[in-house]
Each structure stands twice: as C-alpha cells, then as structure tokens.
C-alpha cells in the first residue's frame, strides 16, 4: 500500500485485517509531520512496511483501539503489538531492525541528539500556533519567536562544525525535525532562515537525502490540505488524490 496514494480510512470503515508476517504496519496521515518522522525512519532503514492512512477529521471508531488518543503515527506488528508517539516509534524501529543505525551507540552522543530534540520542540509548537492564527490575526510575534528558536539551532550546527545535527551524515535527530522545515515553504516562512546560513545548508543537504526525496510532498498539496484542515473539512486528509 503506497503512503503517497492511499486514501484515508474514516468513520464507518471496517478495521484492517491482521498485519502479515514479515511486515510492520504504520497508521499515518499523508500530511502529518509527526507521522512523517516514522515514515522517514522506515524508508531510511529499508524496512518492509505497509501504510494505512487515517482520516484525522473523521476517525474510524476502531482506530481508538490502536491508540486511545486517536493520533498518528501508530506502529502495529504481526504479533499485534502497538507502539505510538512519533519519537518512540522511531527509536523502536532503530532498535528492533538491523542495518543502518540512526541513533548513536555512544551514550553522550545519544544524549546530545535528545537535547537538540528538546530544543526543537518549541519550534513545532510555534508552527502549530502560526497555522491556527495566520489569516486571522497578526503573526509577526510568532515569526519573531520562530526566528529566535532557529538561531538556537543554528548555534548547535556552528558549535558542532558539521552539516547535520548528529554529525557528518544524516541521523535520527535530522529525521525527527525535518518534517517541520519541509513545511516552511508552504507556510511562507522560509524568510525565518535568512539569518541562519548553516540551517540553510542543512536543509539543502536534507533535500538530497534518499529517504527525504522519496517522501517529498508537493508544496501546493500541503497548502491545499492546510486550507481544508483549518475548515474542519473531512476531505482535507485526502487532498490531491
């Protein structure tokens, strides 16, 4: 099942069958940045998986048995085990599946990535506030706060002297924060990186990453989704299909 083309399941839909042996399933939504984290890790590690998209504006009743909060992403394996919360799903995948490890084994380096993750957490909250407020009221204060938070992340790259937040190659922290930077163009917030040249170089490098490029979402589709989503339209999650 393609994460790019599959229409979402909504209220009244039948629950999916058991996950086939040898696969892991991710319950997702095409435009959700939190679910994008999980999809990036699945793609980067080459994990065989299937995607079931959920209509977050018209959630199926059965989905609350997968995650009581009704949020994506959720992982489900062939044993019926369920894992949710985006960062937890990503760490689980990195620990359980062989191949390229995205989190460092060194405890200090792992702690450094988690500290950057905490530093970034304010950015996702600010962007969510911007989405809710834009078009309704002045958002210059939010833009200023976003710029300040980007300055802090710029300092991380300056001190580390590497292209990526985890070192010389893409690692877990880059995938965890990328989905929000990917949306800056759709939100007309690329100007917030004008004062952060190292973040600009990082963004350019991330766009060349195979997992990132494979899961790229068209900026116009993101804009169309956001417009419908803010209108509480049940058609939002399937925009562009």
N, CA, C and O of each residue as an XYZ file, in Angstrom:
964
protein
N       0.857     -1.204      0.000
C       0.000      0.000      0.000
C       0.885      1.243      0.000
O       1.789      1.351      0.828
N       0.646      2.163     -0.893
C       1.504      3.342     -1.023
C       1.096      4.439     -0.061
O      -0.079      4.791      0.040
N       2.094      4.981      0.654
C       1.805      6.079      1.566
C       1.463      7.362      0.821
O       0.916      8.301      1.399
N       1.796      7.393     -0.489
C       1.550      8.614     -1.249
C       0.159      8.634     -1.871
O      -0.391      9.711     -2.103
N      -0.420      7.469     -2.146
C      -1.657      7.456     -2.924
C      -2.863      6.911     -2.175
O      -3.996      7.130     -2.602
N      -2.647      6.197     -1.053
C      -3.756      5.525     -0.387
C      -4.704      6.517      0.270
O      -4.287      7.364      1.060
N      -5.981      6.401     -0.068
C      -6.979      7.258      0.573
C      -7.134      6.844      2.026
O      -6.887      5.694      2.389
N      -7.541      7.786      2.840
C      -7.624      7.531      4.279
C      -8.901      6.783      4.643
O      -9.920      6.893      3.962
N      -8.825      6.029      5.718
C      -9.987      5.329      6.262
C     -10.682      6.234      7.267
O     -10.035      6.896      8.079
N     -12.019      6.252      7.200
C     -12.803      7.171      8.019
C     -13.818      6.405      8.852
O     -13.875      5.176      8.825
N     -14.614      7.161      9.591
C     -15.662      6.577     10.433
C     -16.571      5.684      9.584
O     -16.977      6.052      8.482
N     -16.875      4.509     10.122
C     -17.712      3.566      9.398
C     -16.938      2.549      8.592
O     -17.513      1.574      8.107
N     -15.629      2.763      8.439
C     -14.820      1.814      7.677
C     -14.567      0.557      8.495
O     -14.577      0.598      9.725
N     -14.344     -0.539      7.825
C     -14.048     -1.800      8.505
C     -12.603     -1.787      8.986
O     -11.731     -1.250      8.303
N     -12.340     -2.363     10.137
C     -10.955     -2.428     10.610
C     -10.115     -3.297      9.691
O     -10.620     -4.268      9.127
N      -8.848     -2.964      9.534
C      -7.995     -3.765      8.651
C      -7.720     -5.143      9.242
O      -7.849     -5.359     10.447
N      -7.340     -6.061      8.373
C      -7.005     -7.411      8.823
C      -5.674     -7.395      9.569
O      -5.003     -6.365      9.648
N      -5.305     -8.545     10.112
C      -4.048     -8.652     10.864
C      -2.864     -8.311      9.969
O      -2.911     -8.503      8.754
N      -1.804     -7.804     10.588
C      -0.594     -7.462      9.844
C       0.084     -8.755      9.374
O       0.321     -9.651     10.184
N       0.396     -8.861      8.091
C       1.043    -10.079      7.585
C       2.419    -10.296      8.226
O       3.110     -9.340      8.578
N       2.796    -11.546      8.368
C       4.112    -11.892      8.892
C       5.201    -11.271      8.016
O       5.108    -11.296      6.789
N       6.217    -10.723      8.643
C       7.322    -10.127      7.899
C       7.119     -8.662      7.560
O       7.996     -8.035      6.965
N       5.965     -8.104      7.934
C       5.681     -6.691      7.685
C       5.464     -5.967      9.006
O       5.152     -6.582     10.026
N       5.632     -4.672      8.969
C       5.145     -3.830     10.054
C       4.238     -2.799      9.415
O       4.503     -2.321      8.312
N       3.168     -2.462     10.113
C       2.186     -1.510      9.585
C       2.324     -0.178     10.316
O       2.558     -0.139     11.524
N       2.176      0.903      9.571
C       2.139      2.218     10.196
C       0.812      2.888      9.849
O       0.465      3.025      8.676
N       0.085      3.298     10.865
C      -1.115      4.110     10.684
C      -0.637      5.552     10.616
O       0.044      6.039     11.518
N      -1.001      6.220      9.542
C      -0.403      7.507      9.226
C      -1.459      8.476      8.715
O      -2.652      8.175      8.719
N      -1.009      9.621      8.286
C      -1.833     10.591      7.548
C      -0.860     11.354      6.663
O       0.174     11.824      7.137
N      -1.178     11.478      5.404
C      -0.226     11.943      4.402
C       0.446     13.260      4.744
O       1.592     13.482      4.352
N      -0.231     14.135      5.461
C       0.317     15.461      5.716
C       0.759     15.671      7.170
O       1.107     16.788      7.553
N       0.747     14.624      7.967
C       1.092     14.765      9.385
C       2.610     14.754      9.564
O       3.258     13.769      9.209
N       3.191     15.827     10.107
C       4.649     15.851     10.296
C       5.134     14.839     11.329
O       6.263     14.357     11.238
N       4.294     14.513     12.307
C       4.694     13.526     13.315
C       4.791     12.136     12.687
O       5.746     11.399     12.933
N       3.794     11.787     11.873
C       3.841     10.505     11.178
C       4.981     10.471     10.161
O       5.548      9.414      9.884
N       5.307     11.631      9.612
C       6.403     11.697      8.627
C       7.714     11.238      9.256
O       8.545     10.622      8.588
N       7.899     11.537     10.537
C       9.105     11.066     11.224
C       9.255      9.551     11.081
O      10.311      9.045     10.702
N       8.176      8.849     11.394
C       8.187      7.391     11.362
C       8.414      6.883      9.948
O       9.183      5.945      9.739
N       7.749      7.497      8.979
C       7.903      7.087      7.586
C       9.335      7.287      7.101
O       9.860      6.463      6.351
N       9.963      8.369      7.522
C      11.359      8.633      7.137
C      12.291      7.550      7.683
O      13.188      7.082      6.980
N      12.077      7.160      8.923
C      12.919      6.124      9.524
C      12.688      4.779      8.827
O      13.644      4.056      8.544
N      11.438      4.445      8.552
C      11.135      3.208      7.817
C      11.843      3.186      6.467
O      12.428      2.177      6.073
N      11.780      4.310      5.771
C      12.402      4.397      4.448
C      13.918      4.365      4.550
O      14.577      3.669      3.778
N      14.475      5.110      5.493
C      15.931      5.194      5.628
C      16.545      3.843      5.984
O      17.653      3.527      5.549
N      15.826      3.048      6.775
C      16.340      1.750      7.191
C      15.931      0.619      6.252
O      16.340     -0.527      6.436
N      15.119      0.949      5.241
C      14.702     -0.060      4.272
C      13.822     -1.134      4.871
O      13.915     -2.301      4.488
N      12.963     -0.751      5.813
C      12.094     -1.716      6.497
C      10.841     -1.965      5.660
O      10.159     -1.029      5.244
N      10.560     -3.216      5.429
C       9.358     -3.584      4.663
C       8.122     -3.262      5.499
O       7.968     -3.754      6.616
N       7.255     -2.439      4.949
C       6.101     -1.977      5.729
C       4.908     -1.686      4.837
O       5.026     -1.602      3.614
N       3.761     -1.536      5.474
C       2.560     -1.085      4.772
C       2.005      0.127      5.508
O       2.192      0.281      6.715
N       1.326      0.974      4.768
C       0.783      2.223      5.322
C      -0.730      2.207      5.235
O      -1.296      1.926      4.179
N      -1.380      2.507      6.342
C      -2.822      2.728      6.342
C      -3.056      4.156      6.818
O      -2.748      4.510      7.956
N      -3.600      4.956      5.929
C      -3.860      6.360      6.265
C      -5.193      6.504      6.982
O      -6.182      5.857      6.635
N      -5.195      7.367      7.989
C      -6.366      7.607      8.816
C      -6.877      9.022      8.585
O      -6.096      9.972      8.543
N      -8.188      9.157      8.435
C      -8.797     10.477      8.291
C      -8.905     11.110      9.684
O      -9.781     10.746     10.469
N      -8.026     12.042      9.979
C      -7.978     12.627     11.319
C      -9.131     13.594     11.590
O      -9.319     14.034     12.724
N      -9.890     13.919     10.567
C     -11.086     14.756     10.760
C     -12.369     13.917     10.824
O     -13.459     14.449     11.035
N     -12.224     12.602     10.638
C     -13.385     11.699     10.680
C     -12.874     10.304     11.028
O     -12.964      9.382     10.217
N     -12.340     10.158     12.233
C     -11.591      8.970     12.613
C     -12.480      7.732     12.725
O     -13.590      7.802     13.254
N     -11.982      6.596     12.220
C     -12.735      5.343     12.387
C     -12.850      4.977     13.870
O     -11.930      5.219     14.652
N     -13.960      4.409     14.235
C     -14.165      4.029     15.641
C     -13.098      3.041     16.102
O     -12.606      3.131     17.227
N     -12.743      2.096     15.228
C     -11.789      1.051     15.606
C     -10.386      1.589     15.847
O      -9.576      0.937     16.506
N     -10.092      2.776     15.315
C      -8.722      3.295     15.441
C      -8.358      3.604     16.896
O      -7.184      3.579     17.267
N      -9.368      3.895     17.712
C      -9.090      4.211     19.119
C      -8.646      2.972     19.895
O      -8.142      3.093     21.012
N      -8.826      1.789     19.319
C      -8.267      0.582     19.947
C      -6.784      0.444     19.613
O      -6.070     -0.320     20.262
N      -6.321      1.176     18.609
C      -4.903      1.182     18.244
C      -4.144      2.229     19.066
O      -3.010      2.002     19.489
N      -4.787      3.368     19.281
C      -4.204      4.430     20.103
C      -5.364      5.174     20.757
O      -6.139      5.828     20.059
N      -5.504      5.091     22.074
C      -6.639      5.731     22.760
C      -6.770      7.219     22.492
O      -7.866      7.773     22.580
N      -5.653      7.876     22.164
C      -5.714      9.317     21.882
C      -6.172      9.601     20.459
O      -6.483     10.745     20.126
N      -6.219      8.574     19.615
C      -6.684      8.757     18.239
C      -5.702      9.483     17.346
O      -6.100     10.052     16.329
N      -4.419      9.476     17.703
C      -3.410     10.201     16.942
C      -2.523      9.247     16.147
O      -2.380      8.076     16.500
N      -1.934      9.758     15.078
C      -0.912      9.026     14.319
C       0.437      9.678     14.622
O       0.496     10.852     14.990
N       1.525      8.907     14.465
C       1.615      7.555     13.924
C       1.380      6.488     14.991
O       1.534      6.720     16.190
N       0.998      5.306     14.499
C       0.939      4.095     15.326
C       1.586      2.979     14.521
O       1.294      2.811     13.337
N       2.459      2.224     15.159
C       3.031      1.031     14.547
C       2.284     -0.196     15.061
O       1.911     -0.257     16.232
N       2.070     -1.168     14.184
C       1.494     -2.443     14.586
C       2.260     -3.561     13.887
O       2.442     -3.529     12.670
N       2.708     -4.550     14.660
C       3.436     -5.657     14.048
C       2.542     -6.893     13.933
O       1.377     -6.864     14.328
N       3.093     -7.969     13.396
C       2.291     -9.171     13.133
C       1.874     -9.886     14.412
O       1.002    -10.754     14.380
N       2.486     -9.530     15.533
C       2.072    -10.080     16.826
C       0.957     -9.253     17.476
O       0.484     -9.574     18.565
N       0.550     -8.185     16.788
C      -0.492     -7.319     17.318
C       0.009     -6.307     18.331
O      -0.791     -5.632     18.979
N       1.318     -6.191     18.476
C       1.881     -5.194     19.387
C       1.748     -3.809     18.784
O       1.970     -3.625     17.587
N       1.385     -2.832     19.609
C       1.141     -1.459     19.159
C       2.125     -0.510     19.825
O       2.368     -0.587     21.029
N       2.690      0.391     19.017
C       3.621      1.402     19.529
C       3.191      2.750     18.970
O       3.015      2.889     17.760
N       3.021      3.746     19.835
C       2.677      5.077     19.342
C       3.501      6.149     20.047
O       4.294      5.852     20.941
N       3.302      7.394     19.635
C       4.131      8.569     19.935
C       5.322      8.533     18.969
O       6.109      7.587     18.974
N       5.439      9.569     18.148
C       6.345      9.531     16.998
C       7.799      9.230     17.354
O       8.416      8.366     16.731
N       8.358      9.930     18.351
C       9.761      9.700     18.691
C       9.970      8.285     19.221
O      11.014      7.678     18.981
N       8.983      7.761     19.940
C       9.074      6.400     20.477
C       9.038      5.378     19.345
O       9.780      4.396     19.372
N       8.180      5.601     18.351
C       8.121      4.674     17.209
C       9.451      4.648     16.468
O       9.901      3.592     16.024
N      10.076      5.809     16.336
C      11.346      5.890     15.601
C      12.459      5.159     16.346
O      13.244      4.432     15.738
N      12.527      5.351     17.653
C      13.553      4.676     18.444
C      13.323      3.161     18.438
O      14.273      2.380     18.371
N      12.062      2.762     18.508
C      11.716      1.332     18.456
C      12.221      0.718     17.148
O      12.865     -0.330     17.160
N      11.930      1.368     16.029
C      12.349      0.846     14.732
C      13.867      0.732     14.646
O      14.389     -0.235     14.091
N      14.570      1.711     15.189
C      16.025      1.699     15.122
C      16.610      0.580     15.977
O      17.639      0.002     15.629
N      15.954      0.276     17.097
C      16.448     -0.771     17.986
C      16.119     -2.171     17.483
O      16.930     -3.089     17.613
N      14.928     -2.335     16.906
C      14.443     -3.669     16.554
C      14.989     -4.150     15.212
O      15.260     -5.339     15.039
N      15.151     -3.228     14.265
C      15.520     -3.647     12.915
C      17.014     -3.451     12.669
O      17.597     -2.452     13.090
N      17.629     -4.418     11.978
C      19.068     -4.334     11.704
C      19.376     -3.307     10.625
O      18.496     -2.580     10.164
N      20.645     -3.265     10.232
C      21.048     -2.327      9.197
C      21.543     -1.033      9.794
O      21.995     -0.992     10.939
N      21.453      0.015      9.015
C      21.953      1.323      9.426
C      21.308      1.779     10.737
O      20.084      1.847     10.843
N      22.132      2.086     11.721
C      21.635      2.611     12.984
C      21.598      4.141     12.913
O      22.588      4.786     12.569
N      20.450      4.695     13.242
C      20.250      6.143     13.144
C      20.572      6.862     14.445
O      20.939      8.037     14.430
N      20.439      6.166     15.569
C      20.829      6.734     16.856
C      22.244      6.271     17.190
O      22.568      5.102     16.982
N      23.091      7.159     17.703
C      24.456      6.748     18.045
C      24.466      5.785     19.229
O      23.595      5.845     20.098
N      25.458      4.900     19.254
C      25.595      3.967     20.374
C      26.250      4.623     21.578
O      26.031      4.212     22.718
N      27.055      5.644     21.319
C      27.724      6.346     22.413
C      26.699      7.093     23.269
O      25.939      7.900     22.733
N      26.656      6.851     24.574
C      25.642      7.481     25.431
C      25.657      9.014     25.388
O      24.605      9.653     25.422
N      26.844      9.588     25.315
C      26.921     11.055     25.279
C      26.345     11.602     23.976
O      25.568     12.558     23.982
N      26.736     10.982     22.856
C      26.233     11.452     21.566
C      24.725     11.271     21.463
O      24.029     12.107     20.887
N      24.224     10.171     22.026
C      22.779      9.946     22.037
C      22.088     11.028     22.876
O      21.041     11.547     22.490
N      22.684     11.360     24.024
C      22.128     12.414     24.871
C      22.130     13.753     24.151
O      21.189     14.536     24.286
N      23.185     14.020     23.385
C      23.256     15.281     22.624
C      22.120     15.381     21.620
O      21.526     16.446     21.453
N      21.814     14.269     20.946
C      20.710     14.279     19.991
C      19.386     14.546     20.704
O      18.539     15.279     20.194
N      19.212     13.954     21.872
C      17.969     14.148     22.612
C      17.851     15.585     23.136
O      16.746     16.114     23.256
N      18.984     16.210     23.445
C      18.949     17.614     23.872
C      18.552     18.527     22.714
O      17.798     19.480     22.906
N      19.057     18.240     21.515
C      18.641     19.014     20.341
C      17.155     18.816     20.080
O      16.447     19.756     19.719
N      16.685     17.581     20.265
C      15.264     17.280     20.087
C      14.415     18.123     21.038
O      13.384     18.658     20.630
N      14.830     18.248     22.287
C      14.108     19.077     23.254
C      14.167     20.542     22.854
O      13.183     21.269     22.996
N      15.321     20.978     22.354
C      15.474     22.366     21.908
C      14.514     22.666     20.766
O      13.932     23.748     20.692
N      14.359     21.688     19.877
C      13.485     21.873     18.715
C      12.007     21.869     19.085
O      11.198     22.453     18.364
N      11.638     21.234     20.176
C      10.217     21.010     20.492
C       9.401     22.297     20.497
O       8.210     22.275     20.187
N      10.025     23.411     20.845
C       9.298     24.678     20.847
C       8.939     25.116     19.427
O       7.924     25.778     19.212
N       9.778     24.741     18.461
C       9.519     25.120     17.065
C       8.222     24.503     16.573
O       7.410     25.187     15.949
N       8.014     23.223     16.845
C       6.788     22.571     16.368
C       5.551     23.209     16.992
O       4.519     23.339     16.334
N       5.650     23.603     18.249
C       4.521     24.271     18.915
C       4.257     25.640     18.305
O       3.103     26.019     18.100
N       5.327     26.388     18.012
C       5.173     27.718     17.419
C       4.566     27.634     16.019
O       3.731     28.460     15.651
N       4.986     26.634     15.238
C       4.435     26.488     13.889
C       2.967     26.086     13.936
O       2.177     26.502     13.089
N       2.605     25.275     14.926
C       1.191     24.904     15.082
C       0.362     26.148     15.418
O      -0.740     26.318     14.898
N       0.883     27.003     16.272
C       0.190     28.256     16.614
C       0.080     29.160     15.398
O      -0.947     29.806     15.188
N       1.139     29.204     14.597
C       1.125     30.030     13.389
C       0.042     29.563     12.430
O      -0.677     30.381     11.857
N      -0.079     28.246     12.251
C      -1.094     27.692     11.342
C      -2.498     28.071     11.815
O      -3.363     28.416     11.010
N      -2.709     28.004     13.119
C      -4.039     28.336     13.663
C      -4.359     29.822     13.524
O      -5.516     30.182     13.308
N      -3.367     30.678     13.644
C      -3.606     32.127     13.699
C      -3.504     32.846     12.357
O      -4.116     33.897     12.168
N      -2.734     32.286     11.426
C      -2.478     33.027     10.189
C      -3.787     33.257      9.428
O      -4.681     32.412      9.402
N      -3.854     34.424      8.821
C      -5.053     34.806      8.087
C      -6.145     35.371      8.966
O      -7.130     35.918      8.470
N      -5.972     35.239     10.293
C      -6.981     35.734     11.231
C      -6.462     36.917     12.041
O      -7.221     37.816     12.404
N      -5.167     36.905     12.316
C      -4.581     37.970     13.123
C      -3.110     38.118     12.772
O      -2.537     37.287     12.068
N      -2.517     39.177     13.271
C      -1.108     39.452     13.003
C      -0.241     38.368     13.663
O      -0.426     38.030     14.832
N       0.703     37.838     12.887
C       1.555     36.763     13.393
C       3.023     37.171     13.484
O       3.901     36.313     13.575
N       3.292     38.476     13.459
C       4.684     38.928     13.492
C       5.401     38.493     14.760
O       6.602     38.223     14.735
N       4.667     38.424     15.876
C       5.291     37.988     17.129
C       5.714     36.524     17.042
O       6.778     36.150     17.536
N       4.877     35.698     16.411
C       5.220     34.292     16.251
C       6.419     34.119     15.319
O       7.301     33.303     15.583
N       6.448     34.881     14.238
C       7.578     34.804     13.312
C       8.879     35.173     14.027
O       9.919     34.557     13.796
N       8.812     36.172     14.886
C       9.988     36.595     15.641
C      10.460     35.481     16.578
O      11.659     35.233     16.711
N       9.504     34.818     17.223
C       9.859     33.717     18.123
C      10.456     32.543     17.355
O      11.410     31.915     17.814
N       9.891     32.248     16.183
C      10.419     31.168     15.351
C      11.858     31.474     14.948
O      12.718     30.594     14.985
N      12.117     32.723     14.563
C      13.473     33.130     14.184
C      14.446     32.946     15.352
O      15.581     32.514     15.154
N      14.003     33.272     16.557
C      14.859     33.108     17.743
C      15.189     31.642     17.984
O      16.323     31.301     18.320
N      14.190     30.775     17.811
C      14.431     29.349     18.009
C      15.363     28.796     16.931
O      16.193     27.931     17.212
N      15.230     29.292     15.701
C      16.128     28.861     14.631
C      17.558     29.305     14.928
O      18.510     28.603     14.588
N      17.712     30.464     15.560
C      19.052     30.940     15.933
C      19.716     29.977     16.911
O      20.924     29.749     16.839
N      18.929     29.413     17.822
C      19.467     28.446     18.783
C      19.929     27.180     18.071
O      20.967     26.611     18.408
N      19.148     26.744     17.085
C      19.537     25.553     16.320
C      20.742     25.848     15.431
O      21.582     24.975     15.213
N      20.829     27.062     14.924
C      21.995     27.478     14.142
C      23.262     27.391     14.994
O      24.321     26.985     14.515
N      23.138     27.773     16.241
C      24.281     27.728     17.150
C      24.754     26.291     17.371
O      25.951     26.040     17.514
N      23.803     25.347     17.398
C      24.165     23.934     17.544
C      25.055     23.501     16.382
O      26.090     22.869     16.589
N      24.649     23.843     15.163
C      25.436     23.470     13.986
C      26.778     24.191     13.965
O      27.790     23.619     13.559
N      26.783     25.443     14.401
C      28.027     26.215     14.443
C      29.020     25.564     15.394
O      30.195     25.408     15.061
N      28.553     25.188     16.565
C      29.431     24.575     17.563
C      29.885     23.175     17.149
O      31.010     22.766     17.438
N      29.007     22.455     16.478
C      29.315     21.071     16.087
C      30.245     21.024     14.881
O      31.009     20.076     14.704
N      30.165     22.070     14.052
C      31.007     22.159     12.845
C      30.754     21.004     11.880
O      31.679     20.500     11.242
N      29.494     20.592     11.782
C      29.112     19.544     10.834
C      27.887     19.987     10.052
O      27.186     20.914     10.459
N      27.630     19.329      8.934
C      26.472     19.663      8.107
C      25.171     19.284      8.806
O      24.180     20.010      8.734
N      25.188     18.122      9.492
C      23.973     17.590     10.101
C      24.009     17.756     11.616
O      25.066     17.965     12.212
N      22.833     17.659     12.218
C      22.743     17.886     13.660
C      23.370     16.759     14.472
O      23.700     16.945     15.643
N      23.537     15.579     13.849
C      24.145     14.467     14.570
C      25.576     14.195     14.177
O      26.221     13.322     14.757
N      26.089     14.931     13.198
C      27.453     14.698     12.750
C      27.612     14.892     11.256
O      26.972     15.757     10.657
N      28.484     14.068     10.653
C      28.822     14.247      9.239
C      27.828     13.586      8.291
O      27.898     13.794      7.080
N      26.903     12.791      8.827
C      25.887     12.148      7.984
C      24.516     12.248      8.656
O      24.408     12.573      9.838
N      23.489     11.964      7.882
C      22.121     12.052      8.403
C      21.925     11.022      9.510
O      22.356      9.876      9.383
N      21.276     11.433     10.591
C      20.984     10.510     11.682
C      19.580     10.789     12.222
O      18.820     11.558     11.635
N      19.252     10.161     13.332
C      17.888     10.234     13.840
C      17.395     11.652     14.053
O      16.280     11.983     13.651
N      18.204     12.497     14.676
C      17.729     13.843     15.009
C      17.338     14.626     13.762
O      16.390     15.410     13.795
N      18.054     14.421     12.672
C      17.724     15.127     11.427
C      16.341     14.721     10.913
O      15.556     15.565     10.480
N      16.056     13.422     10.966
C      14.746     12.948     10.520
C      13.634     13.396     11.473
O      12.509     13.636     11.035
N      13.931     13.509     12.746
C      12.903     13.901     13.713
C      12.459     15.347     13.548
O      11.307     15.677     13.835
N      13.357     16.214     13.091
C      12.985     17.632     12.984
C      12.697     18.075     11.544
O      12.093     19.127     11.336
N      13.120     17.290     10.556
C      12.960     17.700      9.164
C      11.523     18.006      8.749
O      11.318     18.997      8.048
N      10.510     17.218      9.137
C       9.163     17.467      8.599
C       8.649     18.885      8.795
O       7.848     19.356      7.988
N       9.078     19.570      9.826
C       8.610     20.941     10.051
C       9.358     21.924      9.156
O       8.776     22.905      8.692
N      10.631     21.673      8.912
C      11.373     22.530      7.988
C      10.873     22.341      6.564
O      10.876     23.286      5.775
N      10.447     21.136      6.231
C       9.898     20.855      4.905
C       8.652     21.692      4.633
O       8.344     21.990      3.479
N       7.940     22.069      5.684
C       6.686     22.807      5.535
C       6.852     24.328      5.531
O       5.874     25.056      5.363
N       8.063     24.805      5.711
C       8.265     26.252      5.779
C       7.831     26.954      4.496
O       7.241     28.033      4.555
N       8.111     26.364      3.349
C       7.738     26.992      2.071
C       6.218     27.101      1.952
O       5.697     28.139      1.543
N       5.516     26.039      2.307
C       4.052     26.055      2.222
C       3.458     27.108      3.147
O       2.404     27.672      2.854
N       4.134     27.373      4.263
C       3.654     28.353      5.238
C       4.200     29.759      4.968
O       3.915     30.703      5.706
N       4.988     29.878      3.896
C       5.620     31.151      3.536
C       6.465     31.688      4.691
O       6.405     32.866      5.043
N       7.257     30.775      5.266
C       8.115     31.129      6.397
C       9.596     30.874      6.108
O      10.409     30.832      7.032
N       9.947     30.704      4.837
C      11.355     30.450      4.522
C      12.235     31.629      4.922
O      13.431     31.456      5.154
N      11.653     32.829      5.006
C      12.413     34.006      5.433
C      12.942     33.881      6.849
O      13.873     34.589      7.234
N      12.349     32.982      7.627
C      12.810     32.784      9.008
C      14.175     32.119      9.076
O      14.780     32.045     10.146
N      14.671     31.627      7.922
C      16.010     31.031      7.902
C      17.037     31.949      7.248
O      18.189     31.555      7.063
N      16.633     33.164      6.896
C      17.557     34.082      6.215
C      18.799     34.379      7.049
O      19.875     34.623      6.503
N      18.650     34.358      8.367
C      19.761     34.694      9.267
C      20.499     33.445      9.761
O      21.351     33.536     10.644
N      20.172     32.281      9.193
C      20.776     31.027      9.660
C      21.366     30.259      8.478
O      20.755     29.300      8.005
N      22.537     30.660      7.994
C      23.118     30.028      6.802
C      23.420     28.548      6.975
O      23.339     27.786      6.011
N      23.763     28.131      8.177
C      24.064     26.711      8.383
C      22.791     25.864      8.323
O      22.823     24.729      7.845
N      21.684     26.404      8.799
C      20.408     25.698      8.652
C      20.025     25.614      7.179
O      19.490     24.601      6.728
N      20.299     26.675      6.435
C      20.002     26.643      5.000
C      20.807     25.550      4.305
O      20.280     24.836      3.452
N      22.089     25.417      4.668
C      22.929     24.366      4.083
C      22.428     22.985      4.510
O      22.419     22.044      3.716
N      22.010     22.878      5.777
C      21.456     21.614      6.266
C      20.196     21.245      5.490
O      20.026     20.091      5.097
N      19.313     22.217      5.268
C      18.078     21.954      4.529
C      18.377     21.492      3.102
O      17.725     20.582      2.590
N      19.353     22.117      2.472
C      19.727     21.723      1.104
C      20.267     20.295      1.091
O      19.968     19.522      0.181
N      21.064     19.948      2.104
C      21.608     18.595      2.194
C      20.504     17.584      2.469
O      20.522     16.483      1.919
N      19.547     17.945      3.313
C      18.450     17.035      3.631
C      17.597     16.737      2.404
O      17.129     15.612      2.232
N      17.394     17.729      1.557
C      16.584     17.512      0.347
C      17.224     16.474     -0.580
O      16.534     15.844     -1.380
N      18.543     16.300     -0.470
C      19.249     15.329     -1.301
C      19.246     13.929     -0.691
O      19.629     12.964     -1.353
N      18.818     13.811      0.559
C      18.786     12.508      1.216
C      17.758     11.616      0.527
O      16.648     12.071      0.250
N      18.098     10.350      0.241
C      17.176      9.471     -0.488
C      15.821      9.288      0.192
O      14.793      9.287     -0.485
N      15.798      9.134      1.514
C      14.520      8.946      2.209
C      13.678     10.213      2.135
O      12.470     10.144      1.910
N      14.303     11.356      2.320
C      13.593     12.632      2.269
C      13.027     12.881      0.870
O      11.862     13.249      0.723
N      13.849     12.681     -0.142
C      13.382     12.943     -1.514
C      12.283     11.964     -1.932
O      11.374     12.330     -2.677
N      12.366     10.713     -1.451
C      11.348      9.715     -1.801
C       9.994     10.045     -1.198
O       8.960      9.684     -1.760
N       9.988     10.729     -0.054
C       8.744     11.032      0.665
C       8.350     12.509      0.551
O       7.526     13.000      1.324
N       8.938     13.200     -0.406
C       8.633     14.630     -0.589
C       7.158     14.843     -0.913
O       6.569     14.105     -1.702
N       6.573     15.864     -0.292
C       5.180     16.224     -0.565
C       5.145     17.557     -1.290
O       5.807     18.509     -0.878
N       4.383     17.628     -2.357
C       4.274     18.856     -3.145
C       3.770     20.006     -2.284
O       2.811     19.852     -1.527
N       4.420     21.154     -2.406
C       4.086     22.305     -1.565
C       2.651     22.771     -1.773
O       2.001     23.214     -0.827
N       2.156     22.677     -2.995
C       0.776     23.095     -3.264
C      -0.235     22.155     -2.617
O      -1.309     22.586     -2.197
N       0.107     20.878     -2.539
C      -0.769     19.933     -1.844
C      -0.812     20.224     -0.351
O      -1.865     20.118      0.279
N       0.340     20.593      0.215
C       0.371     20.951      1.635
C      -0.514     22.166      1.891
O      -1.268     22.200      2.864
N      -0.418     23.154      1.019
C      -1.235     24.371      1.177
C      -2.724     24.042      1.052
O      -3.544     24.543      1.822
N      -3.065     23.195      0.075
C      -4.462     22.814     -0.097
C      -4.983     22.049      1.095
O      -6.113     22.257      1.537
N      -4.143     21.152      1.620
C      -4.528     20.404      2.818
C      -4.777     21.348      3.998
O      -5.799     21.238      4.676
N      -3.858     22.260      4.240
C      -3.984     23.160      5.392
C      -5.241     24.009      5.311
O      -5.907     24.250      6.317
N      -5.558     24.459      4.105
C      -6.758     25.282      3.930
C      -8.012     24.497      4.309
O      -8.882     25.009      5.013
N      -8.101     23.259      3.841
C      -9.267     22.432      4.161
C      -9.256     21.993      5.628
O     -10.303     21.932      6.273
N      -8.077     21.692      6.142
C      -7.966     21.211      7.524
C      -8.438     22.269      8.511
O      -9.112     21.959      9.493
N      -8.080     23.519      8.241
C      -8.484     24.606      9.133
C      -9.976     24.902      9.013
O     -10.543     25.595      9.858
N     -10.617     24.378      7.958
C     -12.069     24.491      7.811
C     -12.782     23.256      8.387
O     -13.998     23.107      8.267
N     -11.989     22.381      9.013
C     -12.511     21.123      9.573
C     -13.164     20.233      8.523
O     -14.095     19.485      8.820
N     -12.668     20.323      7.297
C     -13.216     19.521      6.214
C     -12.746     18.067      6.327
O     -11.568     17.801      6.568
N     -13.674     17.147      6.152
C     -13.318     15.726      6.170
C     -12.577     15.319      4.900
O     -12.072     14.201      4.802
N     -12.514     16.233      3.924
C     -11.784     15.958      2.682
C     -10.318     16.348      2.764
O      -9.554     16.060      1.843
N      -9.907     17.000      3.852
C      -8.547     17.540      3.958
C      -7.473     16.470      3.806
O      -6.517     16.644      3.050
N      -7.634     15.368      4.524
C      -6.574     14.350      4.571
C      -6.338     13.657      3.228
O      -5.288     13.046      3.030
N      -7.287     13.743      2.315
C      -7.153     13.131      1.000
C      -6.929     14.168     -0.085
O      -7.098     13.878     -1.269
N      -6.549     15.385      0.315
C      -6.350     16.442     -0.682
C      -5.309     16.001     -1.707
O      -4.257     15.465     -1.358
N      -5.623     16.237     -2.967
C      -4.681     15.957     -4.052
C      -4.777     14.564     -4.636
O      -4.089     14.261     -5.611
N      -5.614     13.704     -4.065
C      -5.763     12.336     -4.588
C      -6.895     12.275     -5.609
O      -7.172     11.209     -6.160
